[in-house]
Amino acid sequence: MSNTLHYLFIHVFVFLFVVNASSQVGEVIWQEDFNNLDNWIIETGNGSWGWGNGELEFYQSDNVTIEEVSEEPGNFALRITARQESGANIVDQWGNPLNYTSGRINTKSKVSLQYGVVETRVRIPNIDLGGWPAVWMLGTANYSWPTKGEIDIMEMGHQQAFRDLHDGHNGGNGLNNSTVNQMVGSNAIFFSEDAINPDNPSGAASLAWDPDDEYCRPYFNHNDPLIDRYLIYRTYWDENSLRFTVIDNDIEYDLFAETFYIDSISDEFNQPFFLIVNMAIGGAFTDAYNLGDPGSGEAVSMPFDAEMYVDYIKVMEWNGQGSVNVGPPQEQLETFGIFTDETPTNNALFTNEPAHIYVWEGTLSDGNIPPYEGENGISWISNGLGWFGAGIMSAQPINLLGFGEGYLKFRIKIPAHVSFQIGVIDAWGNQNYVEFPANQTKYDLVRNGEWGQASIPISDLRGEFIDLRMLSYEFVILEVNGANCEFALDDIYYDGGMVAAIETQNLSNKSLLSINPNPVMTQATVAFELEDSGDIEMIVYDIFGRKIEDLVKGFRPSGQYEFTWSPKNLNPGIYFIHLKTASGEVVKKTIIQ
């Protein structure tokens, strides 16, 4: 790991001069002021082994609230409260009682971002020993951690050994006497084969892993501890680099010696990420003990109740880059290809969206059956392990909500005596399958040993819990009866999706209709000009062409018009404003954030 990071640092140094010569912070493109939690999902539970870190808290919704910032009337913030409490439902994954609760929220399926300056204003309570507050991001990719990437904008509560290692820099005094309340750091984590070793089997390459104290520079303040007051944290992020800073009393301090240079090894950071805010208690990051092992560390001494405040999170352009997607991924419409060469589709995984075909636990090997159509096909032989499973996973979640009344169609050549299941898995881990019993015709699939086509209604495929907006595996095949066989799949696609509204303009005056600002956050000015008097109508449609509301209707004299539009009751997403006049019509796209 140290050799890998050293290689990266040399390239960082060369890159710094180029970046600083032209870097600039641009306009705000999205801001969360925490007037509500509409953009957030409240998480609950203790996760798997304390969210993978041996954490001691149970996250529950009561610990997440919106509160007015003290001494700042009218300014609201997110408040996460950590408590020392237990109860019948406050348990770990095995049902063992827990003694602490806290809060954790995320924007997965709500807001994702790629590049820009991500800035947040945060107030941390006295965390003494055991508190672990953080504002951070995870990649939206369907890969497991760390391959999806992690960006930690700020976190506190580090172990004493970590603080001592770096306390000769950035406000440290070199005396190994800092407390958790006097130091803050940041981090970025990605997958690297060079980082795999017996102590790190996941291959997680961490920028903060710096045993030679050459690169990581957490910020210390011994005179004015970093608690019970607001500090500003920034992550500067573009396609080439990551830089982390903290602003304390209007002075900005870097949290690493140099800007981190993104290359092919750390390409996770060139994908979208979603936001997370939480305050953990205990676990491997801290000097407190780990879940299930009181002897692994010290007792938690953090005072309770402890309240963490996040005033805002905003994204600004950085080096001309920065984008924010509000809502789930863009909906796919009409037809969507999963694995097909010749069937016409509006979009497809293997053309516009990277995807992977996975065989689970070595249950299948390559077969020899030729494709049904085109040059590409999938052919497998079962390996006699008592079951087999495989699936097609998109790199990023795919939104197939528009196919709710449609069908999943596929060709399969499989012996008639083999029972199997076809299903999907969403980005939350929910799974649902439909059965294809042996020697039966199901979903139009004729079982005669030759190529046949099945057509599964999405209403059956999605079941009760599948989130069609956020699919990770768009096609899965399972066999659980131990039958050995050779089989093949081909021409897999979704059909019968909704048809999108189309932006048009056939009026001579190209400035006839304007929406400002666009995207719309709370309200916008809609202006239009009529060349001729007559009856008009202005209607808002969603992306499926469904009428949402009337804005203007009736007779109007020729001239210029302007009014304020407040889409308070509309969910974030893409909409179309359609103006029809005596002279023609125009449709303008708008995005509501």
PERA-V493489 format. One record per residue. PHI is phi in degrees with one decimal (none if undefined). PSI is psi as a letter, one per 20 degrees, with the letter a starting at -180 (none if undefined). D_FIRST is the distance of its C-alpha to the first C-alpha in whole Angstrom. Layout:
# PERA-V493489
PHI	PSI	D_FIRST
PHI	PSI	D_FIRST
This chain:
# PERA-V493489
none	g	0
-64.6	h	4
-65.9	h	5
-61.9	g	5
-66.7	h	6
-61.3	g	9
-59.3	g	10
-68.0	h	11
-64.8	h	12
-59.9	g	15
-72.0	h	16
-60.8	g	16
-60.5	g	19
-66.3	h	21
-77.1	h	21
-55.4	g	22
-61.9	g	26
-65.6	g	27
-64.3	g	26
-65.6	h	28
-68.7	h	31
-130.6	j	32
-72.7	q	30
-158.7	q	32
-89.9	p	33
-97.9	b	35
-74.5	q	38
-72.2	p	37
-106.3	i	36
-164.1	q	36
-145.4	p	37
-106.6	o	37
-96.8	j	39
56.4	l	39
-80.0	i	43
-158.5	a	42
-114.1	k	40
-61.2	h	41
-92.0	j	37
-128.2	q	35
-113.2	p	35
-87.4	p	35
-90.8	q	33
-134.2	q	34
100.2	a	33
-114.2	j	30
65.7	a	28
-95.8	o	27
46.0	l	26
57.9	l	26
59.1	k	24
80.2	j	21
-123.0	j	21
70.9	k	24
-68.6	q	26
-103.7	i	29
-94.4	q	31
-111.0	o	33
-80.6	p	33
-140.9	q	37
-67.1	h	39
-63.1	i	41
-89.5	j	38
-119.9	o	38
-141.0	r	41
-106.4	p	42
-133.7	q	43
-73.0	p	45
-69.9	p	43
-60.8	q	45
66.1	j	47
-134.8	m	46
-55.9	p	49
86.3	i	48
-104.2	p	45
-106.7	q	43
-143.8	r	39
-73.0	p	37
-120.4	p	37
-111.9	p	35
-109.4	p	37
-100.8	p	35
-130.7	q	38
-97.0	o	38
-157.2	q	40
-138.2	r	41
175.8	r	43
-60.9	h	44
-101.5	j	41
-94.5	n	38
-139.3	r	36
-85.2	a	33
-65.1	i	33
-98.1	j	34
90.3	j	37
-76.7	q	37
-67.3	q	38
-115.9	q	36
-113.4	j	37
-138.0	q	35
-129.1	q	35
-159.3	a	34
-135.4	q	33
-150.3	p	31
-133.8	q	32
-147.1	r	30
-109.3	j	31
-57.3	p	30
72.4	i	33
-110.0	g	35
-144.7	p	33
-131.8	q	30
-138.6	q	29
-143.3	o	27
72.7	r	26
110.6	r	28
-92.4	o	28
-98.4	o	28
-120.8	p	30
-141.4	q	30
-111.2	o	33
-133.3	q	32
-123.3	p	34
-107.6	p	32
-80.2	r	34
-65.0	o	34
-102.0	i	31
38.5	e	31
-137.8	p	29
117.7	h	28
-78.8	q	28
-143.6	m	25
-83.2	q	27
-156.7	q	25
-120.7	p	26
-153.5	r	23
-138.5	q	23
-120.8	q	22
-65.3	q	22
-76.1	i	25
-58.2	q	24
-79.8	i	25
-71.1	r	22
-78.2	r	20
-72.4	p	17
-95.6	j	15
-62.8	h	16
-75.5	i	19
89.5	q	17
-141.1	p	17
-124.9	o	18
-98.0	o	19
-66.4	g	22
-154.9	q	23
-158.4	q	22
-130.1	r	24
103.6	j	24
-58.5	q	20
-62.8	q	20
-58.2	h	22
-61.5	h	19
-67.6	g	17
-64.7	g	20
-64.5	h	21
-60.2	h	17
-112.2	j	18
-82.7	j	22
-91.5	j	23
-136.4	r	22
53.3	l	24
98.9	i	27
-73.5	r	26
-111.4	i	28
73.1	j	26
-102.4	j	28
55.7	k	25
-127.5	j	28
-73.9	q	27
-105.2	r	28
-63.9	h	26
-80.4	i	29
-107.6	j	28
-138.3	q	25
-137.4	q	23
-138.3	a	20
-145.0	r	18
-165.6	r	15
-140.6	p	14
-129.1	p	12
-145.8	r	12
-92.0	p	11
-142.7	p	9
-61.4	h	9
-68.2	i	6
-90.0	i	5
-73.6	p	8
-156.2	r	9
-56.6	h	12
-85.3	i	11
-141.3	m	10
-66.0	i	12
-76.0	i	12
74.3	k	9
-74.2	o	9
-94.9	o	7
-113.7	p	9
-62.8	h	10
-79.4	i	11
-80.6	o	8
-143.9	m	9
-63.3	i	10
-93.8	j	12
53.9	l	14
-107.2	h	14
-131.7	g	13
-72.0	p	14
-133.2	m	18
-58.5	q	20
-94.8	p	23
-114.4	q	26
-141.5	n	30
-77.6	h	31
-80.2	h	35
-136.0	n	35
-50.3	q	33
-86.8	k	31
-124.9	r	33
58.4	k	37
-157.1	r	36
-89.1	p	35
-125.5	q	32
-110.9	p	31
-119.0	q	27
-132.3	q	26
-121.3	o	23
-93.2	p	24
-140.1	o	23
-136.4	a	24
-67.5	i	23
-109.6	h	21
-157.3	r	20
-131.8	p	19
-135.9	p	20
-117.7	p	21
-142.6	r	24
-129.3	q	26
-110.0	o	30
-124.4	p	32
52.3	l	36
69.6	j	35
-109.1	p	32
-98.4	p	29
-116.4	p	26
-76.4	q	23
-99.8	j	20
-139.5	q	17
-64.3	h	18
-138.0	r	18
-62.4	p	18
-85.2	p	15
-92.5	p	16
-81.1	p	16
-132.3	a	16
-64.5	h	16
-72.1	h	13
-105.1	k	13
-65.4	i	17
-52.3	h	18
-79.0	j	19
-103.0	k	21
-120.7	r	23
-68.0	q	25
-131.3	q	24
-116.3	r	27
-94.4	q	27
-139.3	p	27
-130.3	p	28
-159.7	r	28
-130.7	o	29
-83.6	r	27
-132.9	p	28
71.0	a	26
99.1	r	23
-65.8	h	20
-71.9	h	19
-102.9	r	22
-87.9	i	24
-77.0	r	26
-76.1	r	27
-94.1	q	25
-54.1	p	28
81.0	j	30
-142.8	m	29
-58.7	h	30
-84.7	i	29
-83.7	i	26
-170.6	a	26
-85.4	r	29
-72.3	q	32
-69.4	p	32
-118.7	j	34
-60.7	p	33
-68.3	p	37
-120.6	q	38
-70.0	q	39
-118.0	p	37
-121.0	o	37
-100.5	p	34
-117.7	p	35
-121.2	o	34
-71.3	g	37
-159.5	r	35
-133.9	p	32
-135.9	q	33
-120.5	p	32
-118.6	q	33
-63.6	q	32
-138.6	o	30
55.0	k	30
76.5	j	33
-118.0	q	30
141.7	p	30
-146.7	q	32
-132.2	p	33
-107.2	o	34
-96.4	p	37
99.9	a	37
-69.8	r	36
-56.7	q	35
-57.7	p	38
-69.6	p	40
-87.7	q	41
-131.7	q	45
65.6	f	47
-137.6	q	45
-137.7	p	41
-84.9	p	40
-100.8	g	38
-156.8	n	38
-156.9	q	41
-97.5	h	42
-112.7	i	46
-72.5	p	47
-65.4	p	47
-135.1	q	44
-71.4	h	44
-157.8	r	40
-155.6	q	38
-62.4	g	34
-84.5	j	34
-113.9	g	35
-109.0	i	34
-139.3	o	31
-58.6	q	29
-151.1	r	29
-137.7	q	28
-104.2	p	30
-115.6	p	28
-99.8	p	30
-90.8	p	29
53.7	k	28
63.7	k	29
-81.6	i	33
-136.0	q	34
-129.3	r	34
-62.0	p	35
-104.4	a	39
-128.0	j	42
-77.4	p	44
-64.5	q	44
-62.4	q	44
-72.6	g	47
-144.5	q	46
70.4	a	45
-96.9	i	42
-115.3	p	39
-149.3	r	40
-120.1	o	38
-132.1	p	39
-135.0	q	38
-122.9	p	39
-70.7	q	38
-103.5	j	37
69.2	k	39
-95.4	j	37
92.8	i	39
-169.1	r	38
-147.6	q	36
-155.4	q	34
-159.6	r	33
-159.7	r	33
-108.0	o	32
-113.6	p	30
-77.9	q	29
-64.8	h	26
-116.3	q	28
-56.8	q	31
-113.0	p	34
-98.1	o	37
-113.5	k	40
-59.1	h	42
-66.8	i	45
-97.9	j	46
-56.9	h	47
-104.9	j	50
-99.9	b	49
-141.8	q	48
-96.4	p	45
-115.6	q	46
-157.0	q	45
-103.9	q	46
-144.6	q	45
-121.3	o	47
-148.8	q	47
-55.4	q	49
-65.4	h	52
-81.2	i	51
-94.5	o	47
-83.3	q	47
-151.8	r	44
-127.1	q	43
-120.4	p	41
-152.4	a	39
-138.3	q	37
-131.3	p	34
-96.1	r	33
-69.7	i	30
-94.0	i	31
93.5	j	31
-70.1	q	35
-128.3	q	36
-149.3	q	40
-135.9	q	42
-114.6	q	45
-94.6	q	47
-122.0	n	48
-64.9	q	50
-61.0	q	51
59.1	k	55
-130.6	q	55
-90.7	o	55
-134.4	p	53
51.5	l	52
70.5	j	54
-82.6	o	52
-84.3	p	55
-97.4	n	53
-119.8	j	55
84.2	i	52
-103.8	a	52
-62.8	p	50
-133.5	r	51
-114.8	p	50
-106.6	q	49
-137.8	o	49
-98.6	p	48
-61.3	p	49
-62.2	h	46
-60.4	h	48
-80.9	g	48
-67.5	h	44
-77.5	h	43
61.7	b	45
-95.0	h	45
-118.2	i	41
-65.1	p	39
-93.6	n	38
-66.6	i	39
-75.3	i	38
-138.3	m	34
-88.4	p	34
-105.0	g	31
-101.6	o	32
-85.3	i	35
-155.8	p	37
-134.8	p	36
-121.3	p	38
-131.8	q	38
-135.6	p	41
-123.4	j	41
-104.3	j	44
80.6	j	43
-76.5	p	45
-92.0	p	43
-167.4	r	44
-112.1	p	43
-148.0	r	43
-144.8	q	42
-128.2	q	41
-167.5	r	42
50.8	l	43
-98.9	p	42
-159.8	q	42
-98.4	p	44
-133.2	q	47
86.0	k	50
-75.1	r	47
-65.1	q	49
-98.5	p	50
-75.9	q	49
-68.1	q	51
-116.9	p	51
-75.2	p	52
-132.6	r	55
-160.9	o	57
-125.6	k	61
-97.1	q	62
-68.7	h	63
-87.4	o	62
-70.3	i	58
-101.6	k	58
-61.0	h	60
-131.0	p	57
-136.4	q	54
-129.8	p	52
-140.5	p	50
-81.5	r	48
-145.2	o	46
-68.0	q	44
-102.4	p	46
-100.0	g	44
-120.7	h	48
-157.3	r	50
-145.3	q	51
-96.1	p	54
-103.5	p	56
-122.3	q	58
-149.7	q	61
-127.2	p	64
-102.8	p	67
-75.7	h	69
-134.6	q	71
-68.6	q	73
154.6	a	73
-74.6	p	71
-132.9	r	67
-148.1	p	64
-125.2	o	61
-128.0	q	58
-95.1	p	55
-119.5	q	53
-88.1	a	50
-66.6	i	48
-88.5	i	50
84.1	j	53
-85.4	p	54
-67.4	p	56
-105.9	g	55
-163.5	q	58
-90.3	p	60
-99.9	g	60
-141.9	q	63
-157.7	p	66
123.6	a	70
-79.0	p	72
-140.5	p	71
-68.3	r	73
-62.2	q	71
141.6	a	69
-104.6	q	65
-134.0	q	64
-154.2	p	61
-152.0	r	60
-96.3	p	57
-113.1	p	55
-120.0	n	53
-79.4	l	51
-64.8	h	51
-98.3	j	51
-100.3	p	49
-71.2	q	45
-57.4	q	42
153.0	a	42
-96.2	p	44
-135.4	r	48
-130.2	p	51
-104.0	p	54
-109.2	o	57
-108.1	p	60
-117.2	p	63
-127.7	r	66
-67.1	h	70
-93.6	i	68
148.3	b	65
-146.5	q	62
-145.7	q	58
-123.8	p	55
-115.6	p	52
-84.5	q	49
-135.1	q	47
-115.2	p	44
-102.3	p	44
-102.3	none	41
